[in-house]
Amino acid sequence: MTSHFTRILSIGLLYTSSALAAELGLPPVVSPEHNPTTAAKAALGARLFSDSRFSAKGDVSCASCHTPDNAFSDGPLQTSEGTAAFISSRNAPSLLNVAYNTSQERDGRTDSLEAQAATPFISHSQMGLKDYTSILNIVRSEKAYRDAFYAVFSKTPAALTIDEISMALAAYERSQIAGDSAFDRWRFGGQSAALTESQQRGFEIFLNEGNCASCHSVGKDSALFTDQQFHNIGIGINALQRKVPQLSKALATAKANGEGLADVVLSDDSLSHLGRYAVDGKDSSIGAFRTPTLRNVSLSAPYMHDGSIDTLRGVVTHYNNGGVNIAGNRTSPWLSEQIKPLNLNDQQIDDLVAFLESLTSTRLLTAQQ
């Protein structure tokens, strides 16, 4: 079996001047003007991504929670483990196809990959550094880093800042594209036999009875399987709805005390369930989280922002019940209007799960063999 480093670099795309070449089923990835993606920059980012010296105890790196061999997620852990074995309140989402996100993190608290890349280093619940000094000391003093940063950014060691580190990490993450699934070959490639009959039935359920495409959108020429919006789907917040007023006060107090939002939500299970509300303060955002892509979803269990559902069938059952894991349980008043009981039978659930399993990139399936 190939090493994880060989594998993650093989997932990268062909580079052009301003965009990354698309895979079947996905649109081209456009890099920001200030940070065009190049092979050298992505390779530098890959090295930074796996360097555990950038944590307080030297025990975790970006790859610890976004494991390349595990579709850049942290399964089978329910929630992520930071430095000094700190247990986070949230499950780390896969970074595959993160380039297409219009906001980052499950609650959308950062607006770019570049901004997001810098935050875990100085979060006590993630990598635990007080500031960026130790990271800068390493990249300024180690010859391999000095040479690589100069080759990519034309900057001397003394001129390096966290910005160059963030841009290299973002370029690497932006290059992790995984399309060309069985579904893509069937839907966009004209291969009528690429999906089984069960998977084809599942896609019809996805579009119709399941109402899945209302949030996990599918286009004419490509499919990101996300509307880039935030929805309350009934995870976590249902059991806390009577505590929302006091949680809101606790959130306000933490912010007033200067605590970083990442640490506020990652350090407290209850505050974490507030979701997008912790970012924008809107009542309509209580318990709402960003719609994740469904691409490669069969590789990133467990599911939901808190890792509370172990299987895809469990996820479908939750939606089938109208936003609760057990049919008849109480929902919250902030539940998204799209979430209603679906009344799917067992065969329909099986077909829908089979369709979701067809969204895995062929290259990822091959790499697992």
Secondary structure, DSSP 8 states (H G I E B T S, - for coil): ---HHHHHHHT---B-SSEE---TTS--EE--TTS---HHHHHHHHHHHT-GGGSTTS---HHHHSBGGGTTB-TT-SS-B-GGG-B-SS-----TTGGG-SSBSTT--BSSHHHHHHTGGG-TTTT--SSSHHHHHHHHH-HHHHHHHHHHH---GGG--HHHHHHHHHHHHHT-----BHHHHHHTS--TTSS-HHHHHHHHHHHTTT-GGGTS---SS---S--S-EE--SSSGGGGGGGHHHHHHHHHHHHHTT--HHHHHHS-HHHHTTBTHHHH--GGGTTBEE----TTGGGS-SBSTT--B-SHHHHHHHHHTTS-SSTT----TT--TT-------HHHHHHHHHHHHTTSBHHHHHHH-
